[in-house]
Amino acid sequence: GLILLFYLVFYGFLAALFTFTMWVMLQTLSSDIPKYRDRISSPGLMISPKPDTALEFYFNKSDAQSYAEYVSTLRKFLESYDDSKQSQNINCTPGRIFDQNDVAVKKACRFNLSELGQCSGKEDKTFGYSKGTPCVLVKMNRIIGLKPEGEPRIQCTSKEEGMVEINYFPPEGLIDLMYFPYYGKSLHAHYLQPLVAVQLAINSNSTKEEIAIECKILGSPNLKNEDDRDKFLGRIAFKVQMTE
Amino acid sequence: IQDDHKLSTSELEEKYGTSINKGLSSARAAEILARDGPNSLTPPKATPEIVKFLKQMVGGFSILLWIGAVFSWISFGIQLAQGAESPFDNLYLGVVLALVVILTGIFAYYQEAKSTNIMASFSKMIPQQALVIRDAEKKELPADQLVVGDIVEIKGGDRIPADIRLIFSQGCKVDNSSLTGESEPQSRSCDFTHENPLETRNIAFYSTTCVEGTATGIVINTGDRTVIGRIASLASGVGNEKTPIAIEIEHFVYLVAGVAISIGVLFFIISVSMRYKILDSIIFLIGIIVANVPEGLLATVTVSLSLTAKRMAKKNCLVKNLEAVETLGSTSIICSDKTGTLTQNRMTVAHLWFDNQIYSADTSEDQTTQPFDQSSPSWTALSKIVTLCNRAEFRPGQENLPIMKRVVVGDASETALLKFAEVILGDVMNIRARNKKVAEIPFNSTNKFQLSIHETDDSNDKRFLLVMKGAPERILERCSTIMINGKEEPLDSEKAEAFQTAYMELGGMGERVLGFCHLYLPENEFPDTYPFDTDSMNFPTSNLCFVGLLSMIDPPRSTVPDAVSKCRSAGIKVIMVTGDHPITAKAIAKSVGIISATSETVEDIAKRLNIPVEQVNRREATAAVVNGMELKDMSLQQLDEILCNHSEIVFARTSPQQKLIIVEGCQRQGAVVAVTGDGVNDSPALKKADIGIAMGIAGSDAAKNAADMVLLDDNFASIVTGVEEGRLIFDNLKKTIAYTLTKNIAELCPFLIYIIASIPMPIGTITILFIDLGTDIIPSVALAYEKAESDIMNRRPRNKRKDRLVNEQLAVYSYLQIGIMQSVGAFVTYFTVYAEQGFLPSTLLGVRVDWENNAINDFEDSYGQEWTKYQRMYLQWTGYTAFFVSITIQQVADLIIRKTRRNSIFQQGLFRNKVIWVGIFSQIGIALILTYGLGHVTALNFTPLRFQYWFVAVPFAILIWVYDEVRKLFIRRYPGSWWDKNMYY
């Protein structure tokens, strides 16, 4: 009996102590930006749609079912970029870092879906999957305070020559500096990160073949893309295989 | 067995193909040697090295770790087959686990081998030589070259080199005590006197010694076929009991393994029912096992024990078997020999009687003067007799040695007298030279006296001086006067009565008494030129003047009484087992305190109350002196009764065989028994005892082989120091284990919470190994250097059934209190690291699956930032490092609190044990190296850590210290309370 009581008190005390120290620790944190950002000094790249298991796309261009999931993912992903959702966003000056350090309420820059051209899903509801020109959206991970230098752009290459022709929206895969820096979820609630659509026009000879594509961020000296260990730091590799 | 003793010389010659005069031919001898092997005892069969090694590989926790390794390899195999991305982690983990087992195994084996080697080097003795007739020539040969049929010659002082049938003997006497335990020398002749070969006079046995005389004989048995050899092989049949510490460690291993397995299986089931994949569940299981098993602990225990063994070796206790170190500490009964162990093993003058008064002499080992009153002229006369009537002489060339250490040629009594005289009078040899000896009759057993006639160094006195010493009653018979204060007075009945009283008193003290008398021969009857003839005795040998008595004893070593009283306060019963006469045994027992001053035997009570022995209430007698003859007729119950009812026991006139019976009797009482022994026949008792202690100087090889420990100085007091060390190491091992077990909880909790709350893994398996085998090792060894908290020789020996090394309180306090506190501290650090990087605690709950998903490279943190897999992994390793550092910091506090179990750290002294500080610095140093030096080696999962994270757990470390001080305060304040019972380990 006494033993149980003792442990009740003892653990009660420890739990209180734990809660208290955690509370003290959380008090020292800002709710806007994390104390340290050194573990993510450079952003990773990611694509959408993202196949479940590995980054491998398999579809039959004449079978709508085989790419339905990709299409719905893209659609869902682009929902937040819909004009109706961007009513509060402002048009920023292209080509310049949009510094808002002194402003209490941080504005988000508008990202027009039309920038994505054929991959915006407006003209082609299947994002090119039905035509053998599938679209993949490449995005750069959000990092608070990151200000890319130079002219960052996404460039994708295929290892196998001549199998695929790659088109970029916006042209040349440019990422506009006006979307940076990011001020974090709580200050920058409506922030939309810039996207680059990559349209893969697969050569009709190369159907049924697995095409390896690697996309990298180029043109910015402070965005790494060659890290030995992190295969997603400023780059991403995926495979596409289309049948007819 | 053999009837060689019945055969005649010529029959023997024929049987063994030898010749008494010419001996064997060298060629024939070589042939027999090849057939029979060398003449030496085969040492007991050693366990093959490979078996010893393999035992280390599977003993203790190794099995658990092997299981962990195998599981790792299995999951590696499965992952490889499934084509997972990083299956090699598990392969490496398995290899690391296997390496841990193998390395700790090799280490333990090495330690064991090292301590065995000390022993092996010690047991090598100088080869014995034997004088053999071969090819009709006398040759000196190493004794192990002897073969059956060899003719050997022996003389006084030799060890008998084999079992031999005597064919020629001249006054040969042998000391068979190593065989039969009887210390009286027995005469040997060529006559067949008894049917039993063991009793007949014409056989001398291997390893006994020839005390005096010379003899020639035929070797009839060599090596293991000798009588001693057969006994020695019998001793190896007596099973070795498991040592108490081995039992304790086994108990502890079972306990920890039980906890590990049950938690492992429990969480395996939980994780399976939480729909984790079987493979993942297996990996969790490995983590739990690794976290639970204190990998470094058994190695630490070995090191601690061998440190103590080294310390004991410095104090003259050489430990053959590491575990015996602790056994000695739990000893509750010591059965000790008398001669040489409790006593100095040399006769020394203890008392004098002259002028109607008894004087005590100093019997200590390093006496340089004698304090008794030497002004009486009677003493002058007595000292002259002592000096002159003595044939013993110092070996030359020892002038610089202390008198007591000089080697003397002569028998024990004469040696005692010579040294006694030398101490008081100075240069005895010079005195003898100035008082030239003109005639002498040496001591013999028929007349029981020794006589010599001298010129005196007084140039005015031309009389000869006749001096005589011998058995007191015989001397008194020859006297008509007695010297009182230098004057000769007639020996009337009153004076004779006084003599009798003194004689009885000295004899009653177990001392050997000698009487001394003299006579100045009248100058007119015995002029300068008088031809003294010892055969016709043409001089007076009666009507002499009695001068005094001297009594001698083999006195106790001066350190022994203190050691015995230490044993008494330590609750250890000391039983004397000796072959000596009961009176002597009792006298020594009294003088060293084995029988305390106030206690009485049944016989004493009978004498005091003047009633027959049978009417005495046996319960009243605390002491008992048991004669070997009585013991022979006793039933086991009677022996048990004696051992139970008397706290002070002396066994006198016992044979080594009876020693075994006594040891078994003590063990039946549940005691942990230590036994000393030196003879070959002691080896069964030494083996049977929980700890056999052989004498380093007087001990035979067989005894040393059978023993667990060798006492280099043969001194009883060294046993007591050994006991002290043994008790200390038991306490300190307790501390070491408590220290080591604590952090297991802090290593285990992360796994449990990881499984249940699905947070990112707080600590890696490899990291755990770095704590267990890295930072924690030196500190846990350092605890072996801790001084005792209080006088450990003031408490009773531990009850081997109740006082466990790892008891419930220790496990509960370490696991459920300090361990949990450590976990809390480490988790606070862990959450701090994640929160300050952007993952608030609320975000972390339940993220495990996505967190560990290789395909998710835009994992969102609490602030909206996105992380790649590798960035998350790197953060996870930072978490490992932070967790590791926190445990290390809190282990410093744990180390400090484990210095004591009851006293405050401030009573014990924070800086008294310097090694603890070495431990603390090593701990922090290793952590710094791992974090900042190896922080870039990915495989080790360490990352450089922000400096402030080292201090997050510091308040918890301080809390641990404060809490433990409070615990100890309550234990000291309220002994016997609920708190004391539950919190004292």
Interface residues (C-beta under 8 A of the other chain):
Chain A: L2 I3 F6 Y7 F10 Y11 L14 L17 F18 T21 M22 M25 L26 L29 D32 I33 P34 K35 Y36 R37 R39 I40 P43 G44 L45 M46 K50 D52 T53 A54 L55 K139 N141 R142 I143 I144 Y182 G184 K185 S186 H188 Y191 D227 R229 D230 K231 F232 L233 I236
Chain B: L816 Q817 I820 M821 V824 F827 V828 F831 T832 A835 E836 Q837 G838 L840 P841 A855 N857 D858 D861 S862 Y863 G864 Q865 E866 W867 T868 K869 Y870 Q871 Y874 L875 T878 T938 R946 P955 L959 W978 N982
